[in-house]
Amino acid sequence: MPSASSINPFRVFLKHRNFRLFLSGQTLSLIGTWMQAMAIGWLALELTNSAFMVGLVATASSIPILALTMHAGVIVDRSDKLKLVKWAQVAFLADATLLWWLTYTHRINIQALIALAFISGCISAVEIPARQSMFIDLVGREDLPDAIALNSSGFNLARVVGPGVAAAVIARLGIAWCFALNALSFVTVLIGLFMIQLPKWEPRIHTVSPWEGVRQALRYMRDTPKIRALMLMVTAYSILGVPVIALMPVVARDMFGLGASGYGLLMSCLGVGGLAGALGLAAVGYRMSRIKLLIAASIAWPVILLAFSFTRTPWVAYILLLAIGCTMILNGAISNGLLQATVPDELRGRLMAAYGLVVVGLATVVGAFVAGSVAHWVGVSGAIGGAAVLMLSYGIWAFFKRPELRTL
């Protein structure tokens, strides 16, 4: 068995049976999820020919996360996390199946697409904090940072494979079959989840109301300077940096004149970069300062994103997206690991809910919606470039003018 000093990025995967079962099923399921994400964006563009509507569809899936996930975090802290994740996957399966049927029978319209995206967001509001806070039960506290990094590698492997497969499926079979394959992929994660063996969950006695539970988490974030600074940084970078993914269908068509296959390649390049960053982070472990890596990635990300906004040559864009994917995942995985290493167990579900609210909810509801609106008026390259400048300005201020982040 690899030792703790091993540079093998899969050390945690080999060490923990429950994590192997979870990550294997989750990665296969995420391939389907990325296929669906690409297909939904392309379908929204085909139905409306509007960058604004592409952003609106992405926003619809995140509004429930923004509105519900903090209360869902209270439920997570008071419930069997594994059981919650199982039920969420069943609900995702039903949602994807309905999306396939409507598209296959040509009954789909933009209103139905927005409604199904909204339902998916309601499920995610519970599933994200439950899944994120379950990692410590799968691997323990010592291996938690490396497990988070390796989970990010699975996410990015799916982002590499999913869009490429989706482009081929769209070209040969049609968009509807991307949704069918996504529905089928949820079966894989359910198989893994039902094979996981954890100690019997013991409910705790809680003397405060769910709303007071939310307030406890908010007070903890407000009154803990390091957590407050980290969450503010995550918020700024999520709102400004992540929405480029939601606008990628418009990027492919308007900036580079590409079709569905070119769009898939752009997304795959982003995933390859993210996969490399996540595996590198898992291999490095604690040999390098996580905060120094976070600073380097957080400064490089907006610089490269700004360069991307100026290019009109596809092969240059592919190279830049490799670097964007790497720095994006380093920023996210390190931030998540630092947050989970600091938070007390009794608040873990609520803090992961707050994290999901920011990186999924605010990033899309605020970031993608505003970016889509700006792109509608000034063009997608102007929207991306402007966000990159704001992100870089905030990063320089946060990391070099504020001491809290540098002491994590």
C-alpha positions in Angstrom: 0.0 0.0 0.0 1.4 3.5 -0.8 2.7 5.4 2.1 1.6 8.8 3.1 4.8 10.1 1.5 4.1 8.6 -1.9 3.7 10.9 -4.8 1.1 8.6 -6.3 -2.0 10.8 -6.8 -4.2 7.8 -6.4 -3.0 6.9 -2.9 -6.3 7.8 -1.3 -8.2 5.9 -3.9 -6.3 2.7 -3.3 -6.4 3.1 0.5 -10.1 3.6 1.1 -12.7 1.1 -0.3 -15.7 3.4 0.3 -14.0 6.2 -1.6 -13.1 3.9 -4.5 -16.8 2.9 -4.8 -17.9 6.5 -4.5 -15.4 8.0 -6.9 -15.8 5.3 -9.6 -19.5 5.6 -9.8 -19.5 9.4 -9.4 -17.0 9.9 -12.2 -19.0 7.8 -14.7 -22.2 9.7 -13.6 -20.4 13.0 -14.1 -19.5 12.1 -17.7 -23.2 11.9 -18.3 -23.8 15.1 -16.4 -21.2 17.0 -18.6 -22.8 15.5 -21.7 -26.2 16.9 -20.6 -24.7 20.3 -19.6 -23.2 20.7 -23.1 -26.3 19.5 -24.8 -28.6 21.8 -22.7 -26.4 24.8 -23.6 -26.4 23.9 -27.3 -30.2 23.2 -27.2 -30.9 26.5 -25.6 -28.9 28.2 -28.3 -30.7 26.3 -31.1 -34.1 27.1 -29.6 -33.6 30.8 -29.1 -30.4 32.0 -30.8 -29.7 34.2 -27.8 -26.7 34.4 -25.5 -29.0 35.9 -22.9 -31.2 32.8 -22.9 -28.2 30.4 -22.7 -27.2 32.3 -19.5 -30.8 32.2 -18.3 -31.1 28.4 -18.6 -27.9 28.1 -16.6 -29.3 30.6 -14.1 -32.5 28.6 -13.6 -30.6 25.6 -12.4 -28.8 27.6 -9.8 -31.6 29.8 -8.3 -32.8 27.0 -6.0 -29.3 26.5 -4.8 -29.1 30.2 -4.0 -32.4 30.2 -2.2 -32.5 26.8 -0.5 -29.1 25.3 0.1 -28.3 27.0 3.5 -31.5 25.4 4.9 -30.6 22.2 3.1 -27.3 22.3 4.9 -29.2 22.2 8.3 -31.0 19.1 7.0 -27.7 17.6 6.0 -26.2 18.2 9.5 -29.2 16.4 11.0 -29.6 13.5 8.6 -27.9 10.4 7.2 -25.8 12.0 4.4 -25.4 8.7 2.5 -29.1 8.2 2.3 -29.7 11.8 1.2 -27.2 11.4 -1.6 -28.9 8.2 -2.7 -32.3 9.8 -3.0 -30.9 12.8 -4.8 -29.4 10.5 -7.5 -32.8 8.8 -8.0 -34.3 12.3 -8.4 -31.6 13.3 -11.0 -32.4 10.1 -12.9 -36.1 11.0 -13.1 -35.3 14.6 -14.2 -32.9 13.5 -17.0 -35.3 10.8 -18.2 -38.1 13.4 -18.6 -35.7 15.8 -20.4 -34.8 12.9 -22.8 -38.5 12.1 -23.5 -39.5 15.7 -24.2 -36.6 16.3 -26.5 -36.9 12.9 -28.3 -40.7 13.5 -29.0 -40.0 17.1 -30.1 -42.1 18.5 -27.3 -39.2 20.5 -25.7 -39.3 24.3 -25.7 -37.3 26.9 -23.8 -39.9 27.1 -21.1 -39.7 23.4 -20.4 -35.9 23.5 -20.6 -35.9 26.2 -17.9 -38.4 24.4 -15.7 -36.4 21.1 -15.8 -33.2 23.0 -15.1 -34.9 24.6 -12.1 -36.0 21.2 -10.8 -32.4 19.9 -11.2 -31.3 22.9 -9.1 -33.7 22.0 -6.3 -32.2 18.5 -6.1 -28.7 19.9 -6.2 -29.5 22.3 -3.3 -29.6 19.2 -1.0 -27.2 16.9 -2.9 -24.2 19.2 -3.0 -23.7 19.8 0.7 -24.6 16.2 1.5 -22.0 14.9 -1.0 -19.3 17.3 0.0 -19.7 16.8 3.7 -19.7 13.0 3.3 -16.0 12.9 2.2 -14.7 12.9 5.7 -16.8 9.8 6.4 -15.3 8.1 3.4 -11.6 8.8 4.0 -11.1 10.5 7.4 -9.7 13.9 8.3 -6.0 13.1 7.5 -6.7 12.1 3.8 -9.5 14.7 3.3 -7.5 17.3 1.2 -6.1 14.6 -1.1 -9.6 13.1 -1.5 -11.0 16.5 -2.5 -8.2 16.9 -5.0 -8.8 13.5 -6.4 -12.5 14.0 -6.6 -11.7 17.2 -8.6 -9.7 15.0 -11.0 -12.8 12.8 -11.5 -14.9 15.9 -12.2 -12.4 17.1 -14.8 -11.9 13.7 -16.3 -15.7 13.7 -16.9 -15.4 17.3 -18.3 -12.8 15.9 -20.8 -14.7 12.9 -21.9 -18.3 14.2 -21.6 -18.3 17.0 -24.1 -16.4 15.0 -26.7 -18.9 12.1 -26.4 -21.8 14.6 -26.4 -20.5 16.2 -29.6 -20.3 12.7 -31.3 -23.8 11.7 -30.0 -25.3 15.0 -31.2 -23.8 14.6 -34.6 -24.8 10.9 -35.1 -27.9 10.4 -32.9 -29.2 13.9 -31.9 -29.3 15.9 -28.7 -32.0 13.8 -27.0 -29.6 10.9 -26.6 -27.2 12.9 -24.6 -30.0 13.2 -22.0 -30.8 9.4 -22.2 -27.1 8.5 -21.6 -27.0 10.9 -18.7 -30.1 9.2 -17.2 -28.4 5.9 -17.6 -25.2 7.2 -15.9 -27.0 7.8 -12.7 -27.4 4.1 -12.3 -23.7 3.7 -12.0 -23.4 6.1 -9.1 -26.4 4.5 -7.4 -24.7 1.0 -7.6 -21.6 2.4 -5.9 -23.5 4.2 -3.2 -25.5 1.1 -2.3 -22.2 -0.8 -1.9 -20.7 1.7 0.5 -20.5 0.5 4.1 -20.4 3.2 6.8 -21.0 3.0 10.5 -24.7 3.2 11.4 -25.8 6.8 11.5 -26.8 7.9 14.9 -29.1 11.0 15.1 -28.2 13.8 17.4 -30.5 15.8 19.6 -30.8 19.3 18.3 -32.2 22.1 20.5 -32.3 24.9 18.0 -34.6 25.5 15.1 -33.5 25.1 11.5 -33.4 28.9 11.0 -31.2 29.2 14.1 -29.0 26.5 12.6 -28.5 28.7 9.5 -27.7 31.7 11.7 -25.1 29.7 13.6 -23.3 28.9 10.4 -23.5 32.5 9.2 -22.1 33.8 12.5 -19.3 31.3 12.4 -18.3 32.5 8.9 -18.6 36.2 9.9 -16.7 35.8 13.2 -13.8 33.6 12.0 -11.5 35.9 10.0 -9.8 33.2 8.0 -13.0 31.6 7.0 -14.6 35.0 6.1 -11.6 35.9 3.9 -11.6 32.5 2.2 -15.3 32.6 1.5 -15.1 36.2 0.1 -12.3 35.1 -2.2 -14.2 32.1 -3.4 -17.3 34.3 -3.9 -15.5 36.8 -6.1 -13.7 34.2 -8.2 -16.8 32.1 -8.7 -18.9 35.1 -9.8 -16.3 36.5 -12.1 -14.3 33.4 -13.3 -16.6 30.4 -13.6 -19.4 31.8 -15.9 -17.1 31.5 -19.0 -18.2 27.8 -18.9 -21.9 28.8 -19.2 -21.1 31.1 -22.1 -19.0 28.5 -24.0 -21.6 27.7 -26.6 -21.6 31.4 -27.6 -17.8 31.5 -27.3 -17.5 28.6 -29.7 -19.9 30.1 -32.3 -19.2 33.8 -32.1 -15.5 34.0 -31.2 -14.2 31.0 -33.2 -16.9 30.1 -35.7 -17.2 26.5 -34.4 -20.1 24.1 -34.3 -21.1 21.5 -31.8 -17.9 19.4 -32.2 -15.7 22.5 -31.8 -17.7 23.5 -28.7 -17.1 20.0 -27.3 -13.3 20.3 -27.9 -13.2 23.7 -26.1 -14.9 22.1 -23.1 -12.6 19.1 -23.3 -9.5 21.3 -23.2 -10.8 23.0 -20.1 -11.3 19.6 -18.6 -7.9 18.3 -19.5 -6.3 21.3 -17.8 -8.4 20.7 -14.8 -7.6 17.0 -14.7 -3.9 17.8 -14.8 -4.2 20.4 -12.0 -6.2 18.1 -9.8 -3.9 15.1 -10.2 -0.9 17.3 -9.7 -2.4 18.6 -6.5 -3.2 15.1 -5.2 0.4 14.0 -6.0 2.0 17.0 -4.3 0.1 16.5 -1.1 1.7 18.7 1.6 5.1 19.0 0.0 4.3 22.5 -1.2 2.5 25.2 0.7 -1.2 25.1 -0.2 -1.6 28.8 0.3 1.3 29.6 -2.0 -0.2 27.4 -4.7 -3.6 29.1 -4.1 -2.0 32.5 -4.6 -0.1 31.5 -7.8 -3.2 29.9 -9.3 -5.5 32.8 -8.3 -3.3 35.4 -10.0 -2.6 33.3 -13.1 -6.2 32.3 -13.7 -7.5 35.9 -14.6 -4.4 36.8 -16.5 -4.8 33.8 -18.8 -8.6 34.4 -19.0 -7.9 37.9 -20.2 -5.6 36.6 -22.9 -8.3 34.2 -23.9 -10.8 37.0 -24.4 -8.5 38.5 -27.1 -7.7 35.4 -29.2 -9.7 34.5 -32.3 -7.6 31.5 -33.3 -9.0 28.1 -32.2 -5.6 26.3 -31.5 -4.5 29.2 -29.3 -7.8 29.0 -27.5 -7.3 25.3 -26.9 -3.9 25.9 -25.3 -5.2 28.8 -23.1 -8.2 26.7 -22.0 -5.8 24.0 -20.8 -4.1 26.6 -18.5 -7.5 28.1 -17.5 -8.8 24.6 -16.5 -5.7 23.9 -14.4 -5.7 27.2 -12.5 -9.4 27.1 -12.0 -9.3 23.7 -10.4 -6.3 24.5 -8.3 -8.2 27.5 -6.9 -11.3 25.5 -6.2 -9.8 22.4 -4.8 -7.4 24.1 -2.5 -10.1 26.5 -1.3 -12.4 23.6 -0.6 -9.7 21.6 1.2 -8.7 24.6 3.4 -12.3 25.2 4.3 -13.0 21.6 5.2 -9.8 21.3 7.2 -10.8 24.2 9.4 -14.6 23.8 9.9 -15.9 21.9 12.9 -17.8 18.7 12.1 -21.1 19.9 13.6 -21.1 22.7 11.0 -19.7 20.8 8.1 -23.0 20.4 6.2 -23.9 24.0 6.5 -20.4 25.3 5.5 -20.5 23.0 2.5 -23.9 24.4 1.7 -22.5 27.9 1.9 -19.7 26.8 -0.4 -22.1 25.3 -2.9 -24.3 28.4 -2.7 -21.3 30.4 -3.8 -19.6 28.2 -6.4 -22.8 27.0 -8.0 -25.6 29.4 -7.0 -24.0 32.8 -7.1 -21.6 31.8 -9.9 -24.6 31.1 -12.1 -27.4 33.2 -10.8 -25.3 36.4 -10.6 -22.2 35.5 -12.6 -23.7 33.7 -15.7 -26.8 35.8 -15.8 -24.8 39.1 -15.7 -22.2 37.7 -18.1 -25.0 36.6 -20.5 -26.6 40.1 -20.3 -23.2 41.9 -20.8 -22.4 39.5 -23.7 -25.7 40.4 -25.3 -24.8 44.1 -25.4 -20.9 44.1 -25.8 -20.1 40.7 -27.1 -18.9 37.6 -25.3 -15.2 38.5 -25.5 -15.9 41.8 -23.8 -17.8 40.1 -21.1 -15.1 37.6 -20.4 -12.3 40.2 -20.6 -14.1 42.6 -18.2 -14.7 39.8 -15.7 -11.0 38.8 -15.9 -9.8 42.4 -15.1 -12.2 42.6 -12.1 -11.0 39.2 -10.8 -7.4 40.0 -11.1 -7.9 43.3 -9.3 -9.7 41.6 -6.4 -7.0 38.8 -6.2 -4.2 41.3 -5.9 -6.1 43.2 -3.2 -7.1 40.0 -1.3 -3.8 38.2 -1.3 -1.4 41.0 -1.0 -3.3 43.7 1.0 -5.2 41.4 3.5 -3.2 39.2 5.9 -6.0 36.6 6.7 -5.6 34.5 3.5 -1.8 34.3 3.7 -2.0 32.7 7.2 -4.3 29.8 6.3 
